[in-house]
Amino acid sequence: MRAMALLEFFGTECSHCNATRPLVERLEKDAKVKVEKLEVWHNDENAKKMEEYDKNLCGGVPFFYNTETKKWICGEASYEELKKWAVG
């Protein structure tokens, strides 16, 4: 199986990001995937990286991007949505 690059862009104080965190942790455990978490509100390098992937798709956080499938999720998502995004 090829390694997937699953990215989560988030803001530390973002209530939507914090609400999604337990679902991402569950996804990593259940689906045996790793989501790279990148904080963008206090980290300029991560904010620039988000701009490279976002390209006017979301414009905010949380923003989930799968570099293999090019699929993304804007905002809060259910566990089922996250799983479909991560593993198809």
Sequence and secondary structure as in RCSB ss.txt:
>XXXX:A:sequence
MRAMALLEFFGTECSHCNATRPLVERLEKDAKVKVEKLEVWHNDENAKKMEEYDKNLCGGVPFFYNTETKKWICG
EASYEELKKWAVG
>XXXX:A:secstr
     EEEEE TT HHHHHHHHHHHHHHHHHT  EEEEE SS HHHHHHHHHHHTTS SSSSEEEETTT  EEES
   HHHHHHHHH 
